[in-house]
Amino acid sequence: MATGQTLDFSGFYVWLTSNIGSAELMSLQHSNEATLERHVLTRAQQALRPEIFARVNEKLVFHRLSYEHQLEIAEKFLSREIEFLAARGHRIELDKTALPFLVRKGFHPKLGARPMRDAVEKLVGDAVAECLLSGRPACGILAHDELHDRLGVF
């Protein structure tokens, strides 16, 4: 990009996402929507160089993800992981305890759902690896092992 080449994005929508201001929003959670939006946009203006901030035509502030949305995101990443494992011969079904556990481990108040994919890959991968290393096939029901606070394939 630093070759001096100019790109024309006039026929495109470009989305920039950030959690700028999200840490402070935790203390403002009972404020009205206009106050929250004003706070986030002020923080964005402080964080970005003026020429970048000015080039963004529309600035939208999204609300914090609801628990239901967090579950949907976890389910999306978990479905991908299960498909990946199925292509390698591992048949895994879900117990109802798996998704809430993944949301608890993969959602962060300041970072949102960004850590979710890594959490799903690691936690499911660890459960599958434990099966394989113990000589069992990685087939069964993926559930939250409350005793060890991890996922397991049972």
C-alpha positions as CSV (number, residue, x, y, z in Angstrom):
1,M,0.0,0.0,0.0
2,A,2.9,2.4,0.6
3,T,3.8,2.5,-3.0
4,G,2.0,5.8,-3.7
5,Q,-0.8,4.0,-5.6
6,T,-4.3,5.5,-5.3
7,L,-7.3,3.3,-4.9
8,D,-10.9,4.4,-5.8
9,F,-13.4,3.1,-3.2
10,S,-16.2,5.4,-4.4
11,G,-18.3,2.5,-5.6
12,F,-17.9,0.5,-2.4
13,Y,-18.9,0.4,1.2
14,V,-16.0,0.2,3.6
15,W,-16.7,-0.9,7.2
16,L,-14.4,-0.1,10.0
17,T,-15.1,-1.7,13.3
18,S,-13.6,-0.9,16.6
19,N,-14.3,-1.3,20.3
20,I,-13.0,2.3,20.9
21,G,-14.7,3.6,24.0
22,S,-16.2,0.3,25.0
23,A,-14.2,0.1,28.3
24,E,-15.7,3.4,29.4
25,L,-19.2,2.4,28.4
26,M,-19.3,-0.1,31.2
27,S,-19.6,2.8,33.6
28,L,-22.1,4.6,31.4
29,Q,-24.4,1.6,30.9
30,H,-27.4,3.3,32.5
31,S,-27.1,6.4,30.3
32,N,-29.4,7.2,27.4
33,E,-28.5,6.2,23.8
34,A,-27.6,9.8,22.7
35,T,-25.1,10.1,25.6
36,L,-23.5,6.8,24.8
37,E,-23.3,7.5,21.1
38,R,-21.8,11.0,21.7
39,H,-19.2,9.4,24.1
40,V,-18.1,6.7,21.6
41,L,-17.8,9.2,18.7
42,T,-15.8,11.6,20.8
43,R,-13.4,8.7,21.8
44,A,-13.2,7.7,18.1
45,Q,-12.3,11.2,17.1
46,Q,-9.6,11.3,19.8
47,A,-8.2,7.9,18.7
48,L,-8.1,8.4,14.9
49,R,-6.1,10.9,13.0
50,P,-8.3,13.9,11.9
51,E,-7.9,13.2,8.2
52,I,-9.0,9.6,8.7
53,F,-12.0,10.4,10.9
54,A,-13.2,13.2,8.5
55,R,-13.2,10.7,5.6
56,V,-15.7,8.4,7.2
57,N,-19.0,9.6,5.9
58,E,-21.3,7.6,8.2
59,K,-20.5,6.8,11.7
60,L,-22.6,4.2,13.4
61,V,-22.5,3.1,17.0
62,F,-23.6,-0.4,17.7
63,H,-25.0,-1.5,21.0
64,R,-23.3,-4.1,23.1
65,L,-24.1,-7.7,22.0
66,S,-27.0,-9.3,23.8
67,Y,-26.5,-12.7,25.4
68,E,-28.6,-14.2,22.6
69,H,-26.3,-12.7,20.0
70,Q,-23.3,-14.0,21.8
71,L,-24.8,-17.5,21.7
72,E,-25.5,-17.1,18.0
73,I,-21.9,-16.1,17.4
74,A,-20.6,-19.0,19.5
75,E,-22.9,-21.4,17.6
76,K,-21.6,-20.2,14.2
77,F,-17.9,-20.7,15.1
78,L,-18.8,-24.1,16.8
79,S,-20.7,-25.3,13.7
80,R,-17.6,-24.5,11.6
81,E,-15.4,-26.4,14.0
82,I,-17.7,-29.4,14.1
83,E,-17.8,-29.4,10.2
84,F,-14.0,-29.2,10.1
85,L,-13.7,-32.2,12.5
86,A,-16.4,-34.2,10.7
87,A,-14.4,-33.9,7.5
88,R,-11.6,-35.7,9.4
89,G,-13.8,-38.5,10.7
90,H,-14.8,-37.1,14.1
91,R,-18.6,-37.2,14.8
92,I,-19.5,-34.7,17.5
93,E,-22.9,-33.7,18.8
94,L,-23.6,-30.8,21.1
95,D,-24.9,-30.9,24.6
96,K,-26.9,-27.8,25.7
97,T,-24.1,-26.9,28.2
98,A,-21.5,-26.3,25.5
99,L,-22.6,-23.0,24.0
100,P,-23.1,-21.1,27.4
101,F,-19.6,-22.3,28.4
102,L,-18.1,-21.0,25.1
103,V,-19.8,-17.7,25.5
104,R,-18.4,-17.4,29.1
105,K,-14.9,-18.2,27.8
106,G,-15.0,-16.5,24.5
107,F,-16.8,-13.2,25.1
108,H,-15.0,-10.3,26.7
109,P,-16.8,-7.1,27.9
110,K,-14.1,-4.8,26.4
111,L,-13.3,-6.9,23.2
112,G,-16.8,-8.2,22.4
113,A,-16.9,-11.4,20.5
114,R,-13.5,-11.0,18.8
115,P,-11.9,-13.7,21.0
116,M,-14.7,-16.2,20.4
117,R,-13.2,-17.9,17.3
118,D,-9.9,-18.6,19.1
119,A,-11.7,-19.8,22.2
120,V,-13.9,-22.2,20.2
121,E,-10.9,-23.6,18.3
122,K,-8.8,-24.0,21.4
123,L,-11.5,-25.4,23.8
124,V,-12.9,-27.8,21.2
125,G,-9.5,-28.8,20.0
126,D,-8.4,-29.5,23.5
127,A,-11.4,-31.8,24.1
128,V,-10.7,-33.7,20.9
129,A,-7.0,-34.0,21.6
130,E,-7.7,-35.4,25.0
131,C,-9.9,-38.1,23.5
132,L,-7.3,-39.0,20.9
133,L,-4.4,-39.0,23.4
134,S,-6.3,-41.3,25.7
135,G,-6.9,-43.8,22.8
136,R,-10.6,-43.0,22.4
137,P,-12.2,-41.9,19.2
138,A,-13.2,-38.2,19.2
139,C,-16.8,-39.1,18.7
140,G,-19.6,-38.3,21.1
141,I,-21.3,-35.5,22.8
142,L,-19.4,-32.2,23.4
143,A,-20.4,-30.9,26.8
144,H,-19.2,-28.6,29.6
145,D,-17.3,-30.7,32.2
146,E,-18.2,-28.8,35.3
147,L,-15.8,-30.6,37.5
148,H,-12.8,-29.4,35.5
149,D,-14.4,-26.3,34.0
150,R,-13.6,-27.3,30.4
151,L,-15.2,-29.0,27.4
152,G,-15.1,-32.7,27.0
153,V,-16.3,-35.3,24.5
154,F,-18.4,-37.9,26.3
